[in-house]
Amino acid sequence: MNGRPIRVLQVVQRFAPELGGLETHVAEVTRRLAGTEDVEITVLTTDRTGRLPREDRIGGVRVIRRRSYRRSGEEYFAPGIVRVIRRGGWDLVHVQGSQTTVPTLAMLAARSAGIPYVLTFHSGGHSSAAHAPITRVQNAINRPLLRRAARLVAVSRFERARFARILGLPESRFTVIRNGGALPPVPTGAAPVRGSIVTSGRLERYKGHHRVIAALPLIRAVMPEATVTVLGSGPYEPELRRLVEERGVAEAVTFRHLLPAERAEMAAVLSRSSVMAALSSYEAHPVAVMEAVALGLPVVGFDTAGIGDLVEEGLVTGVPLDADDATVAEALLRRLRQDDGTPHRGPDVELPTWEGAAAAIADVYRSVLGSAAPRSSVVQIITTLTTGGAERQVESIVDHSRHRQHVIALYGGGTVARSLEAAGHSVEVLDLVGPRRLLALPVLVRRLQALRPDTVQVHLLSGQLWGLPAARLARVPVVLSTEHSLMDDSIENRPLSEWLRRLYLALNRLATRTVAVSAATADRLVRWGVRPESITVIDNGIDFARLAFDEAVRAETRRALDIRPDVEVVGAVGRLEPVKRMRQLLSAVAPTLERGRRELLIVGDGPLRAALAAEAASLGVADAVHLTGPRQDVPALLSAMDVLVSASRDETFGMAVLEGIGAGLPVVHAQCPALDALPAPVPGAFPIGTSDDRDEPTAVLAAVERALAVPGRLPVPAEVLEAYDIVRTTARLDRLVDDGARRGRGRR
C-alpha cells in the first residue's frame, strides 16, 4: 500500500454515547489503535434516534453514524452502512459483534466490494426466549460469511470453542484476544464501604441483576448494612425496580447510569465496593468483571461461559448457574465478611490489558494484509535446511511473517529448502563444505552487504559462529541470535566445555537480542552466563491448521506406505541421531511389532538411518518398520499414525510432541518443556516416567499401550493453541524486528 497506513473500518451496532461491554471494547481499542503509526482507524456505527451527528470524533477516532431501525428494537437494521463500506476505500473491515443485522450487512458489503474482513464475536446472552430461534436463523445465514472471514477473533477460550463447534471449523482458525480491564487510577486511600455490593452491565434479565436483588434480604438478615449498587441502563430497569419494592429493600438499592466518559467515576464506585456480583447467565469475556479484577475488587460470579474461564483461573469466586437465592447470598456474604476496610490491591498476576488487546488486533490486521504495514527485510541464517526442528521452525516463521524474508543455508539444502522454494520464498544455499568452510565469513559478509537487510536472525551453533560476526561486519542494524539446542550438558550433541562456553558468550555479545525458544532454554542460557536482560523468550510456534487430521489423507498415506487400515501405527518424527533415542524406541516396541497388526513408522533422516534398518532386521521386525527418510508431508504421515512417541531426554521445546498433539494424536514423551510450562496436564499426553535405561523399555511400552487405548482423535486443547500457535509466535518475532528496526535504521 505504498507505505501509507492500513485503512481499517471497525463496524459496530452501538457506540458512544451508549455504554456496554462491546462499546467499551471498541472505545478502548480504537483509542489505542489511533496512536499506531501504520493503522488509520474509523468506526462505523448506527443511530437509532436520528439525532446524533452523522460524523463525529471521539477519543481521537473518526466515527461515522448511519440511521438504524427500529428505534426501540434490537435489530439495528441500518442499510446505510452498506454504501459507507463499499465506497470508503477501506483496506480492511473489522466487524465487531455477531448478533444483529449489522454484522450480516457489513460482511455482505465487504465481500461484494472485495474487501477482506475480520470478525470479533463478542457473543452475549438474551433475555427473550423468543430470540433463540432468531439466533439459529441468523447463525445459519452468517455461517458461510463467517467461514470466509480472513480471521475470526474470540474474546475467550470459551467463545472460541463455542463458535468452532457452531461453524464446524478447527479452533486453529480462531485468534483469542481477551478484553482488557483498565480504569483510571482511584484516589489514594479510597477504601470499600462495608457491606457494599456492586453489579454492573446492561439492564437485561440475562445479566442477572435480579439475582443479586433477590438475595439481598437474606444478606441483610445477617449483615443489615449491606447495600447493592446497580450500574447500567436498559429495558429491564422497570422490572428490577418492581422487584426492589417487592423485596422491601428500596432503601438499600441504588441505580446509576454512568456515561462512557465517566470512567473515573466508575473506578471510584468499584473502589468503594466490597464485592462485585457477576451473575449473568452468559458472558463471553466480561469487561466489567475484568475492570473489577484489575482494581483488586473481589468478584463472585456464575461458573459458566466466559466467567467460567475466569473462575478456572482463580480470578473469580464461582457459584453454580442453578444456585438458589440462599446459595448466592452465602457466597456474597463470605466475601463481605473478608472485607477489613483496607483499599483494594490488584492481583499479583499478569492480566490482559487494553494495550495488549490493541497490539494483538493490529497484528491481526498486519497478518491479514501482509504488505500493508511497513515491512522490514530479514535474512535467516541457518546451518542446513534438512528436516530438523530448527529448520522446520524457520520454514514456519518465513511462511507466516509479514516481513520480507530471505533464507541462507550455510552448508546444504534439503527437504525444507525445497519446501520453501516451492512456496515461492527466497532461499540461498552457499554449500560452504570442505575447504570452502574457511571462506564462510567473507562470503557471508559479501552476501549481507549485497542484501542490505534490516535484521539478521541466526539459528544453531554454526549459524551463530559465522552469522553473528558477518552481520556486524556488514553493519546490519539488528541481529537476533536464536537458541534452539542448549541443554544442561550439551549443545547440538557437543559436550559443553569451558572453551565452548567462552566462545558462545563472545559471539552472543554481538547479538542485539537473544531469542530463547522456551523458558527452559532461557534458564539454561542464564546459567551459562548470558545476561538475562538480553534474552527474550518466544516459544516455538506450531502451524496447527496445517496439522489438522484428515481421514482421507490418512487412508491415502497408509496405502502409499503399504499399511493396512486396521493396523496400529506407532510413530516417531525427528532427526535420526543418538540424542533422539530412536534405537531405544525401536528396542522397546519391537516385541509387540508384527506386520499387519502393529507397525512402527519413523519419519526423518540422519546418520543412524542405516543402523536403525540393520537393528530392525536383527530383531526380526524389518517388515513392520517403516523408515521414510526426509519427507515434506509430515502432516500426512502424522494422520497415518495412531500414537506418536518421543523418547528423547534432551529437548529444549518438544516440537514433535506438540505436532503430534496438533494432529490429534495421543503422545508418549520422555521430555517436553512446552507441556511442562502449561498450567495443567494435557489430555492424551503420557510421560514415560523414567530415566533409568534398565526400566525404559517397559515404561515406554506401557505408555504406548495406554495411548493406543485412547479412542479416536483428540481435539487440540485450547491452552496449547493459545500458547503455541505459529501466528502468535511469528507476530511476537515480527514485533521484535519492528522494535529493533525502528531503533536501528537511524544508525545505518
Residue pairs with C-beta under 8 A, 6 or more apart in sequence:
1 91
1 369
1 371
1 372
3 374
5 37
5 38
5 39
5 40
6 38
6 39
6 40
6 91
6 92
6 365
6 366
6 369
6 372
6 373
7 40
7 42
7 88
7 89
7 90
7 91
7 92
8 33
8 39
8 40
8 41
8 42
8 90
8 91
8 92
8 93
8 94
8 365
9 42
9 43
9 44
9 84
9 85
9 88
9 90
9 92
9 93
9 94
10 26
10 30
10 41
10 42
10 43
10 44
10 94
10 96
11 43
11 44
11 45
11 81
11 85
11 93
11 94
11 95
11 96
11 102
11 103
11 106
12 22
12 23
12 26
12 43
12 44
12 45
12 96
12 97
12 102
13 22
13 45
13 46
13 68
13 76
13 97
13 100
13 102
13 103
14 20
14 22
14 23
14 45
14 46
14 76
15 23
15 26
15 27
15 43
15 45
15 58
15 63
15 65
16 23
16 27
16 58
16 63
16 260
16 261
17 52
17 259
17 260
18 260
19 232
19 233
19 257
19 258
19 259
19 260
20 201
20 202
20 232
21 122
21 124
21 179
21 201
21 202
21 283
21 286
21 287
21 288
22 96
22 97
22 122
22 124
23 260
24 260
24 287
25 96
25 122
25 155
25 179
25 287
25 357
26 43
26 96
27 58
27 59
27 260
28 180
28 182
28 354
28 357
28 358
29 354
29 357
29 358
29 361
30 41
30 43
30 59
30 61
31 59
31 60
31 61
32 354
32 355
32 358
33 39
33 41
33 61
33 358
33 361
33 362
34 41
34 59
34 60
34 61
35 60
36 358
36 362
37 374
38 362
38 366
38 372
38 373
38 374
39 362
39 365
39 373
41 61
41 62
42 61
42 62
42 63
42 64
42 88
42 90
43 58
43 61
43 62
43 63
43 64
44 63
44 64
44 65
44 66
44 81
44 84
44 85
44 106
45 63
45 64
45 65
45 66
46 65
46 66
46 67
46 68
46 76
46 78
46 81
46 102
47 54
47 65
47 66
47 67
47 68
48 67
48 68
48 69
48 70
48 71
48 72
48 76
49 71
50 67
52 65
53 65
54 64
54 65
54 66
55 62
55 63
55 64
55 65
56 62
56 63
56 65
57 63
64 84
66 78
66 80
66 81
66 84
67 78
67 80
68 75
68 76
68 77
68 78
68 102
69 75
69 77
69 78
70 77
74 100
75 100
75 101
76 100
76 101
76 102
77 101
78 101
78 102
78 105
79 105
81 102
81 105
81 106
81 109
82 105
82 108
82 109
85 93
85 106
85 109
85 110
85 113
85 115
86 109
86 112
86 113
90 115
91 115
91 116
91 369
91 372
92 115
92 116
92 117
92 118
92 150
92 365
92 368
92 369
92 372
93 106
93 109
93 110
93 115
93 116
93 117
93 118
94 117
94 118
94 119
94 120
94 361
94 365
95 102
95 103
95 106
95 107
95 110
95 117
95 118
95 119
95 120
96 119
96 120
96 122
97 103
97 120
97 121
97 122
98 119
98 121
98 122
98 123
98 142
98 146
99 122
99 123
99 124
99 126
99 135
99 138
103 119
103 142
104 138
104 141
104 142
104 145
106 117
107 117
107 119
107 142
107 145
107 146
107 149
108 145
110 116
110 117
111 117
111 145
111 148
116 150
116 368
116 369
117 149
117 150
118 149
118 150
118 151
118 152
118 153
118 364
118 365
118 368
119 146
119 149
119 151
119 152
119 153
120 153
120 154
120 155
120 177
121 152
121 153
121 154
121 155
121 159
121 163
121 284
122 155
122 284
123 159
123 162
123 163
123 282
123 284
124 206
124 282
124 283
124 284
125 204
125 206
125 207
125 280
125 281
125 282
125 283
126 132
126 135
126 204
126 206
127 204
127 205
127 206
127 235
127 236
139 166
143 166
143 167
146 152
146 163
146 167
147 167
147 169
150 368
151 175
151 364
151 367
151 368
152 163
152 169
152 173
152 174
152 175
153 174
153 175
153 176
153 177
153 361
153 364
154 160
154 163
154 174
154 175
154 176
154 177
154 284
155 176
155 177
155 178
155 179
155 284
155 285
155 306
156 176
156 178
156 284
156 285
156 306
156 309
157 176
157 309
157 718
157 719
157 722
158 284
158 285
158 305
158 306
158 308
158 309
159 176
159 284
159 285
159 306
160 171
160 174
160 176
160 718
160 721
161 171
161 718
163 169
163 174
164 170
164 171
164 173
164 174
170 544
170 545
170 548
170 716
171 544
171 715
171 716
171 718
171 721
172 544
172 545
172 548
172 662
172 716
172 721
172 725
173 545
175 360
175 364
175 725
175 727
175 728
176 721
176 722
177 357
177 360
177 361
177 364
178 285
178 290
178 352
178 357
179 285
179 286
179 287
179 290
179 352
179 354
179 357
180 287
180 290
180 294
180 351
180 352
180 353
180 354
180 355
180 356
180 357
181 287
181 289
181 290
181 291
181 292
181 293
181 294
181 351
181 352
181 353
181 354
182 291
182 294
182 353
182 354
183 263
183 264
183 266
183 267
183 270
183 291
183 294
183 295
184 263
184 264
184 267
185 267
186 267
186 268
186 270
186 271
186 295
186 343
187 268
187 271
189 343
190 268
190 271
190 272
190 343
191 271
191 272
191 341
191 342
191 343
192 271
192 272
192 273
192 274
192 297
192 339
192 341
192 343
192 344
193 227
193 272
193 273
193 274
194 225
194 274
194 336
194 339
194 341
195 223
195 225
195 226
195 227
195 274
195 336
195 339
196 226
196 227
196 229
196 272
196 273
196 274
196 275
197 212
197 216
197 219
197 226
197 227
197 228
197 229
197 273
197 274
197 275
197 276
197 277
197 332
197 336
198 228
198 229
198 231
198 269
198 270
198 273
198 275
198 276
198 277
198 292
198 297
199 208
199 209
199 212
199 228
199 229
199 230
199 231
199 276
199 277
199 278
199 279
200 230
200 231
200 232
200 276
200 288
200 292
201 207
201 209
201 231
201 232
201 280
201 286
201 288
202 232
202 233
202 234
203 209
203 230
203 232
203 233
203 234
203 235
203 236
203 237
203 240
204 234
204 235
204 236
205 236
205 239
206 280
206 281
206 282
207 232
207 234
207 236
207 279
207 280
208 277
208 278
208 279
208 280
208 281
208 302
209 230
209 232
209 236
209 240
209 279
210 236
210 239
210 240
210 243
211 277
211 279
211 325
211 328
212 228
212 230
212 277
212 279
212 328
212 332
213 228
213 230
213 240
213 243
213 244
213 247
213 249
213 253
214 243
214 247
214 325
214 328
215 325
215 326
215 328
215 329
215 332
216 226
216 228
216 247
216 249
216 252
216 253
216 329
217 247
217 248
217 249
218 325
218 326
218 329
219 226
219 329
219 332
219 333
219 336
220 226
220 249
220 252
222 333
223 333
223 336
223 337
226 252
226 336
227 252
227 253
227 254
228 249
228 252
228 253
228 254
228 277
229 253
229 254
229 256
229 269
229 273
230 240
230 253
230 254
230 255
230 256
231 256
231 257
231 258
231 266
231 269
231 288
232 257
233 257
237 255
240 255
241 255
244 250
244 253
256 269
258 265
258 266
258 269
266 291
267 291
267 295
270 276
270 291
270 292
270 295
270 297
270 344
271 295
271 297
271 343
271 344
273 297
274 298
274 335
274 336
274 339
275 297
275 298
275 299
275 300
275 332
275 335
275 336
275 339
276 288
276 289
276 292
276 297
276 298
276 299
276 300
277 299
277 300
277 301
277 328
277 332
278 286
278 288
278 289
278 292
278 299
278 300
278 301
278 302
278 307
278 316
279 300
279 301
279 302
279 319
279 328
280 286
280 301
280 302
280 307
281 302
281 304
281 305
281 321
282 304
282 305
283 289
283 305
283 306
283 307
284 305
284 306
285 306
285 309
286 306
286 307
286 310
289 299
289 301
289 307
289 310
289 316
290 351
290 352
292 299
293 299
293 310
293 315
293 316
293 347
293 351
294 346
294 351
295 344
295 346
296 344
296 345
296 346
296 347
297 344
298 317
298 335
298 338
299 310
299 315
299 316
299 317
300 316
300 317
300 319
300 328
300 331
300 332
300 335
301 307
301 310
301 311
301 316
301 317
301 318
301 319
302 308
302 318
302 319
302 320
302 321
302 323
303 311
303 318
303 319
303 320
303 321
304 321
307 316
307 318
308 318
310 316
311 317
311 318
315 347
315 349
315 351
317 331
317 334
317 335
319 327
319 328
319 331
320 327
323 331
359 735
360 731
363 731
363 734
363 735
365 372
365 373
366 372
366 373
366 402
366 731
366 734
367 400
367 402
367 727
367 731
370 402
371 402
373 402
374 738
375 402
375 403
375 404
376 403
376 404
376 453
376 454
376 455
376 737
376 738
376 741
377 403
377 404
377 406
377 451
377 452
377 453
377 454
377 455
378 401
378 403
378 404
378 405
378 406
378 453
378 454
378 455
378 456
378 457
378 737
379 405
379 406
379 407
379 408
379 448
379 451
379 453
379 455
379 456
379 457
379 476
380 394
380 397
380 398
380 405
380 406
380 407
380 408
380 457
380 459
381 408
381 410
381 444
381 456
381 457
381 458
381 459
381 463
381 466
381 467
381 470
382 390
382 391
382 394
382 407
382 408
382 409
382 410
382 458
382 459
382 460
382 463
383 409
383 410
383 411
383 459
383 460
383 461
383 462
383 463
384 391
384 409
384 410
384 411
384 412
384 413
384 414
385 391
385 394
385 407
385 409
385 412
385 413
385 414
385 415
385 416
385 417
385 420
385 427
385 429
386 412
386 414
386 415
386 416
386 575
386 605
386 630
387 414
387 415
387 416
387 575
387 604
387 605
387 630
387 631
388 574
388 575
389 484
389 540
389 574
389 575
389 653
389 655
389 656
390 459
390 460
390 482
390 484
390 485
391 414
391 416
392 416
392 634
392 655
393 459
393 484
393 517
393 540
393 541
393 655
394 407
394 416
394 459
395 416
395 419
395 420
396 541
396 542
396 543
396 726
396 729
396 730
397 405
397 541
397 726
397 729
397 730
397 733
398 405
398 407
398 420
398 425
399 423
399 425
399 543
399 726
400 541
400 543
400 726
400 727
400 730
401 730
401 733
401 734
402 734
403 455
403 734
403 737
405 425
405 426
406 426
406 427
406 428
406 451
406 453
407 417
407 420
407 425
407 426
407 427
407 428
408 428
408 429
408 430
408 444
408 447
409 417
409 427
409 428
409 429
409 430
410 430
410 432
410 440
410 444
410 462
410 463
410 466
410 467
411 430
411 431
411 432
411 433
411 437
411 462
412 429
412 431
412 433
413 427
413 429
414 630
415 630
415 631
415 632
417 427
417 429
418 632
419 632
420 427
421 427
428 447
430 440
430 443
430 444
430 447
432 439
432 440
432 443
440 466
441 466
441 469
441 470
441 473
444 466
444 467
444 470
445 470
445 473
445 474
448 456
448 470
448 471
448 474
448 476
449 474
453 476
454 476
454 477
454 478
454 737
454 740
454 741
454 744
454 745
455 476
455 477
455 478
455 479
455 480
455 737
455 740
455 741
455 744
456 467
456 471
456 476
456 478
456 479
456 480
457 479
457 480
457 481
457 482
457 515
457 733
458 464
458 467
458 468
458 471
458 479
458 480
458 481
458 482
458 511
459 482
459 484
460 484
460 485
460 492
461 485
461 491
461 492
461 494
461 504
464 481
464 504
464 507
464 508
465 503
465 507
468 479
468 481
468 507
468 508
468 510
468 511
469 507
469 510
471 479
471 510
472 479
472 510
475 748
477 740
477 741
477 743
477 744
477 745
477 747
477 748
478 512
478 737
478 740
478 741
478 743
478 744
479 510
479 511
479 512
480 511
480 512
480 513
480 514
480 515
480 736
480 737
480 740
481 507
481 508
481 510
481 511
481 513
481 514
481 515
482 514
482 515
482 517
483 514
483 515
483 516
483 517
483 521
483 525
483 652
484 517
484 521
484 652
484 653
485 491
485 492
485 652
486 521
486 524
486 525
486 528
486 652
487 496
487 524
487 650
487 652
488 524
489 495
489 496
490 496
490 579
490 650
491 500
491 504
493 577
493 578
493 579
494 500
496 528
501 528
501 529
504 528
505 528
505 529
505 530
508 514
508 530
508 534
511 534
512 740
512 744
513 534
513 535
513 536
513 736
513 740
514 525
514 530
514 534
514 535
514 536
515 535
515 536
515 537
515 538
515 733
515 736
516 522
516 525
516 535
516 536
516 537
516 538
517 538
517 539
517 540
517 652
517 653
518 537
518 539
518 540
518 652
518 653
518 673
518 674
518 677
519 537
519 673
519 677
520 652
520 653
520 673
520 676
520 677
521 537
521 652
521 653
521 673
522 532
522 535
522 537
524 652
525 535
526 532
526 535
536 736
538 729
538 732
538 733
538 736
539 653
539 674
539 677
539 723
539 724
539 729
540 653
540 655
540 658
540 674
540 724
540 729
541 724
541 725
541 726
541 727
541 728
541 729
541 730
542 655
542 658
542 659
542 662
542 724
542 725
542 726
543 662
543 726
544 662
544 716
544 721
544 725
544 726
546 635
547 635
547 638
547 659
547 662
547 663
548 635
548 662
548 663
548 664
549 638
549 639
549 663
549 664
549 713
550 636
550 639
551 639
553 635
553 636
553 639
554 636
554 639
554 640
555 565
556 636
557 633
557 636
557 637
557 639
557 640
558 564
558 565
558 567
558 569
558 640
561 601
561 626
561 628
561 640
563 569
563 599
563 601
563 626
563 640
564 596
567 596
567 597
567 598
567 599
568 597
568 598
568 599
568 642
568 708
569 598
569 599
569 600
569 601
569 640
569 641
569 642
569 643
570 589
570 598
570 599
570 600
570 601
570 641
570 642
570 643
570 645
570 704
570 708
571 600
571 601
571 602
571 603
571 637
571 638
571 640
571 641
571 642
571 643
571 644
571 645
571 660
571 665
572 580
572 582
572 585
572 600
572 601
572 602
572 603
572 604
572 644
572 645
572 646
572 647
572 656
573 602
573 603
573 604
573 634
573 637
573 638
573 644
573 656
573 659
573 660
574 580
574 582
574 603
574 604
574 646
574 648
574 656
575 604
575 605
575 606
576 582
576 602
576 604
576 605
576 606
576 607
576 608
576 609
576 612
577 606
577 607
577 608
578 608
579 648
579 650
580 604
580 606
580 646
580 647
580 648
581 647
581 648
581 649
581 670
582 602
582 608
582 612
582 647
583 608
583 611
583 612
583 615
584 647
584 693
584 696
584 697
584 700
585 600
585 602
585 645
585 647
585 700
586 600
586 602
586 612
586 615
586 616
586 619
586 625
587 615
587 619
587 697
588 647
588 696
588 697
588 698
588 700
588 701
588 704
589 598
589 600
589 645
589 700
589 701
589 704
590 616
590 619
590 621
591 701
592 598
592 701
592 704
593 599
593 600
593 621
593 624
593 625
594 621
594 624
595 623
595 624
598 624
599 624
599 625
599 626
600 621
600 624
600 625
600 626
601 626
601 628
601 637
601 640
601 641
602 612
602 625
602 626
602 627
602 628
603 628
603 631
603 634
603 637
604 628
604 629
604 630
604 631
605 629
605 630
609 627
609 629
612 625
612 627
613 622
613 625
613 627
616 622
616 624
616 625
616 627
628 637
631 637
634 659
635 663
638 644
638 659
638 660
638 662
638 663
638 665
639 663
641 660
641 663
641 665
642 665
642 708
643 665
643 666
643 667
643 668
643 704
643 707
643 708
644 656
644 657
644 659
644 660
644 663
644 665
644 666
644 667
644 668
645 667
645 668
645 669
645 700
645 703
645 704
646 654
646 656
646 657
646 660
646 667
646 668
646 669
646 670
646 671
646 672
647 670
647 688
647 696
647 700
648 670
648 671
649 670
649 671
649 691
650 671
651 657
651 671
651 672
651 673
652 673
653 672
653 673
653 674
654 669
654 671
654 672
654 673
654 674
654 675
655 674
657 667
657 669
657 672
657 674
657 675
657 685
658 672
658 674
658 675
658 720
658 724
660 666
660 667
661 667
661 682
661 684
661 685
661 714
661 716
661 717
661 720
662 716
662 720
663 713
664 713
664 714
664 715
664 716
665 684
665 713
665 714
666 684
666 685
666 686
666 707
666 708
666 710
666 714
667 684
667 685
667 686
667 707
668 686
668 687
668 688
668 700
668 703
668 704
668 707
669 675
669 685
669 686
669 687
669 688
670 687
670 688
670 691
672 685
674 723
674 724
675 681
675 682
675 685
677 723
678 719
678 720
678 723
679 719
680 719
682 717
682 719
682 720
683 714
683 717
684 707
684 710
684 714
686 703
686 706
686 707
687 703
688 696
688 699
688 700
688 703
689 699
689 703
690 696
690 699
722 728
